[in-house]
């Protein structure tokens, strides 16, 4: 995969685990994907799951799919 294309613009990864949102954010920020996933899980626990889940679904719908 071409990570450079993901660093130019925030996009989700089309073949990611759950819609590819976390992996797309990780590539955009040049971070390991496990860090983004861990932060997302922590945010879900702290906020009572619902707000983090709604934000994740909004990002899954709103972010364009990047190159495969």
C-alpha positions in Angstrom: 0.0 0.0 0.0 1.1 3.5 -0.6 1.1 5.2 2.8 2.0 8.5 1.2 -1.4 8.9 -0.3 -3.0 8.4 3.1 -0.8 11.1 4.7 -2.0 13.8 2.2 -5.7 13.3 3.0 -7.7 11.6 5.7 -9.2 8.5 4.2 -10.3 5.2 5.5 -8.6 1.9 4.3 -11.1 -0.1 2.2 -9.9 -3.5 3.5 -9.5 -2.5 7.1 -10.8 -4.5 10.0 -13.9 -2.5 10.9 -14.5 -0.1 8.0 -10.8 0.9 8.0 -11.3 4.1 10.0 -8.6 3.5 12.7 -6.1 2.4 10.1 -6.8 5.4 7.9 -6.3 7.7 10.9 -3.1 5.9 11.9 -1.7 6.3 8.4 -2.7 10.0 8.3 -0.9 10.7 11.6 2.0 8.3 10.8 1.3 6.3 14.0 1.1 2.5 14.6 -2.5 1.4 14.1 -2.6 -0.4 17.5 -2.1 3.0 19.2 -5.1 4.5 17.5 -7.2 1.4 18.2 -6.2 1.4 21.9 -7.1 5.1 22.2 -10.4 4.5 20.5 -11.2 1.6 22.9 -10.2 3.8 25.8 -12.4 6.6 24.6 -15.3 4.2 24.2 -14.8 3.0 27.8 -14.5 6.5 29.2 -17.5 7.9 27.4 -19.8 5.0 27.9 -19.3 3.5 24.4 -22.2 5.3 22.7 -20.6 8.6 21.8 -17.4 6.9 20.6 -19.4 4.4 18.5 -21.5 7.1 17.0 -18.4 9.1 16.0 -16.8 6.0 14.6 -19.9 5.3 12.4 -20.0 8.9 11.3 -16.4 8.7 10.2 -17.0 5.4 8.5 -19.7 7.0 6.4 -18.1 10.4 5.9 -14.5 9.5 5.1 -13.8 8.5 1.5 -12.2 5.1 0.8 -8.5 5.4 0.0 -6.6 3.4 -2.6 -6.5 -0.4 -2.0 
